[in-house]
């Protein structure tokens, strides 16, 4: 009886050409952590929920939620989302410049100490917050809080060695914190209605709803000529995608 061919069950893979890859690289993953030394800066992360006595304060968490909604809108060709992202970008820039100016004014005080070298205060157990954000503006806001934290350390150190009085130190921290809170508040007022530039051009019901809720949009933004430096690329929108995105607008309360 004929013996089966010993090589019949062996599959032969053709030789790969030079330079050909076996497989594509996987999805990139990364991570970031915000380390804070002061309680003043840590309070800016969480914010404050609305109560009977006090109004809400948007913290980093609430800011990131709102920016995520803006991001979805901008990707879906919502000109109002582009408009709000521009305002967020400007608010973050203004806050950063203000913090730099305040920090420089405090740093200059240390020069008066001459030969005394002051070690700035640092926490024995700093707070570390893992940042899982999906867009650059949330990371920029986290960096802003980090800058305020550095300012707070310098202010508290300057007060400790007598370079700043109590009232001046508290005033400086209040000014810096107010600038950060104003930037974190900047996404408030945007509503993800599902409007697109085509809707605005055609005067649809969604376009009228967006105008009533958020006002008249500047022409340079509507045309797409002016967008925020870190705005997302406009995606090819499948039918119903904008409607699906609208469902994401529900945000958790500040806690």
C-alpha positions in Angstrom: 0.0 0.0 0.0 1.3 3.4 -0.8 2.5 5.4 2.2 1.0 8.9 2.6 3.2 11.8 1.7 4.8 12.9 4.9 4.8 16.5 3.7 1.1 16.6 2.7 -0.1 18.2 6.0 2.7 20.8 6.2 1.5 24.3 5.1 4.2 26.2 3.4 4.3 30.0 4.1 5.9 31.9 1.3 9.0 33.7 2.2 8.4 37.4 3.2 10.1 40.0 1.1 12.8 42.0 2.6 11.4 44.9 4.8 7.9 43.3 5.1 6.5 43.4 8.7 4.8 40.4 10.4 2.1 42.6 11.9 1.1 46.2 12.6 1.9 48.0 15.9 -0.8 47.9 18.4 -2.8 50.9 19.8 -0.6 53.4 21.6 -1.2 53.8 25.3 0.2 56.3 27.7 -0.4 57.8 31.1 -0.1 61.1 33.1 -0.2 61.9 36.8 -0.8 65.3 38.4 1.1 65.7 41.7 -0.1 68.4 44.1 1.5 69.7 47.2 -1.2 72.0 48.6 -4.8 71.6 49.6 -5.6 74.9 47.9 -4.7 73.3 44.5 -6.4 69.9 45.4 -9.7 71.7 46.0 -9.6 72.9 42.4 -9.6 69.3 41.1 -13.0 68.3 42.6 -14.8 71.6 42.6 -18.0 72.0 44.6 -21.5 70.7 44.1 -24.5 73.0 44.3 -26.1 73.3 47.7 -28.9 75.4 49.3 -26.2 77.7 50.7 -23.7 77.8 47.9 -23.5 77.7 44.1 -21.5 75.1 42.3 -17.8 75.6 41.5 -16.5 73.8 38.4 -13.4 71.8 39.2 -11.0 69.9 36.9 -13.4 66.9 36.8 -16.4 68.9 35.7 -14.2 70.8 33.2 -13.0 67.6 31.7 -16.6 66.3 31.4 -17.7 69.4 29.6 -14.7 69.5 27.3 -15.4 66.0 26.3 -18.9 67.1 25.2 -17.4 70.0 23.3 -14.9 67.7 21.7 -17.7 65.4 20.4 -19.5 68.5 19.0 -16.4 69.9 17.2 -15.7 66.5 15.7 -19.2 66.4 14.4 -18.8 69.8 12.7 -20.8 71.8 15.3 -19.6 75.4 14.8 -20.8 76.3 18.3 -18.4 73.7 19.7 -15.6 75.3 17.7 -16.6 78.7 19.1 -16.6 77.5 22.7 -13.3 75.7 22.2 -11.8 79.0 21.1 -13.1 80.7 24.3 -11.7 77.8 26.4 -8.3 78.2 24.7 -8.2 81.9 25.4 -9.4 81.5 29.0 -6.6 78.9 29.7 -4.0 81.2 28.1 -5.1 84.2 30.1 -5.1 82.2 33.4 -1.6 80.9 32.7 -0.3 84.4 32.0 -1.8 85.7 35.2 -0.3 82.8 37.3 3.1 83.4 35.7 2.9 87.1 36.6 1.9 86.4 40.2 4.6 83.7 40.6 7.3 86.1 39.3 6.3 88.8 41.7 6.6 86.3 44.7 9.9 84.9 43.4 11.4 88.4 43.3 10.8 88.7 47.0 13.1 85.9 47.8 16.0 87.9 46.3 15.7 90.2 49.3 16.9 87.5 51.6 20.5 87.7 50.3 22.5 84.8 51.6 19.5 82.9 53.1 18.5 80.0 50.9 14.9 79.1 51.4 13.6 75.6 50.6 10.0 75.8 49.5 7.5 73.9 51.5 6.5 70.5 50.2 3.9 68.0 51.4 5.1 64.9 53.2 2.3 63.1 51.3 1.5 64.9 48.1 -1.8 64.1 46.3 -1.3 62.2 43.0 -4.2 62.3 40.6 -4.2 59.9 37.6 -5.3 61.8 34.5 -7.3 59.8 32.0 -8.3 62.4 29.5 -9.1 62.1 25.8 -8.2 65.6 24.6 -5.5 68.2 25.1 -7.6 70.9 26.8 -8.3 68.7 29.8 -4.5 68.2 30.2 -3.9 71.9 29.8 -6.4 72.6 32.6 -4.6 70.0 34.8 -1.3 71.8 34.1 -2.9 75.1 35.1 -3.8 73.6 38.5 -0.2 72.4 38.7 1.1 75.9 38.1 -1.3 77.3 40.8 0.1 74.6 43.2 3.6 75.9 42.5 2.4 79.4 43.2 0.8 78.4 46.4 4.0 76.7 47.6 6.0 79.9 46.9 3.4 82.1 48.6 3.2 79.9 51.7 7.0 79.8 51.8 7.3 83.6 51.5 4.8 84.1 54.3 6.7 81.6 56.5 10.0 83.6 56.3 8.3 87.0 56.5 8.5 88.1 52.9 4.7 88.3 52.6 2.2 89.4 55.2 -0.9 87.3 56.0 -3.3 89.5 54.1 -1.0 89.9 51.0 -0.4 86.1 50.9 -4.2 85.4 51.1 -4.9 88.0 48.4 -2.3 86.5 46.1 -3.7 83.0 46.5 -7.3 84.3 46.0 -6.2 86.1 42.8 -4.5 83.0 41.4 -7.4 80.7 42.4 -10.0 83.0 40.9 -8.1 83.0 37.6 -8.0 79.2 37.5 -11.7 78.9 38.4 -12.6 81.3 35.7 -10.8 79.2 33.1 -12.4 76.0 34.4 -15.8 77.7 34.1 -15.2 78.6 30.4 -17.0 75.5 28.9 -20.2 76.3 30.7 -23.0 77.6 28.5 -22.4 75.2 25.6 -25.2 72.8 24.7 -24.7 69.8 22.5 -27.8 70.1 20.3 -26.5 68.2 17.3 -26.3 71.2 15.0 -23.9 71.2 12.1 -22.6 73.9 9.7 -24.9 72.6 7.1 -27.8 73.1 9.5 -26.9 76.7 10.1 -26.5 77.3 6.4 -30.0 75.8 5.7 -31.6 77.5 8.7 -33.0 74.2 10.1 -34.8 73.8 13.4 -31.6 72.7 15.1 -29.9 75.8 13.9 -32.6 78.0 15.4 -32.5 76.1 18.6 -28.7 76.5 18.8 -28.9 80.3 18.1 -31.6 80.8 20.7 -29.5 78.9 23.3 -26.0 80.2 22.5 -26.4 83.3 20.3 -25.1 84.4 16.9 -21.9 82.7 15.9 -19.0 84.8 14.4 -18.7 84.4 10.6 -15.0 83.4 10.7 -16.0 80.5 13.1 -19.0 79.5 11.1 -16.9 79.3 7.9 -14.3 77.1 9.6 -11.5 79.6 9.0 -11.0 80.1 12.7 -10.7 77.1 15.0 -8.9 76.5 18.3 -5.2 75.4 17.9 -6.0 72.0 19.4 -9.5 71.5 17.9 -10.1 67.9 16.7 -10.3 67.0 13.0 -13.9 67.0 11.8 -15.0 63.4 11.3 -17.0 62.0 8.4 -20.4 61.9 10.1 -22.5 58.9 9.4 -26.3 59.4 9.4 -27.5 59.6 13.0 -24.0 60.1 14.5 -24.8 63.6 15.7 -28.0 62.4 17.3 -26.0 59.7 19.1 -23.5 62.3 20.3 -26.3 64.4 21.8 -27.0 61.6 24.2 -23.5 62.2 25.7 -24.4 65.7 26.9 -25.7 64.5 30.3 -23.0 65.3 32.8 -22.5 64.1 36.4 -22.9 66.7 39.1 -19.8 68.2 40.7 -19.0 66.2 43.8 
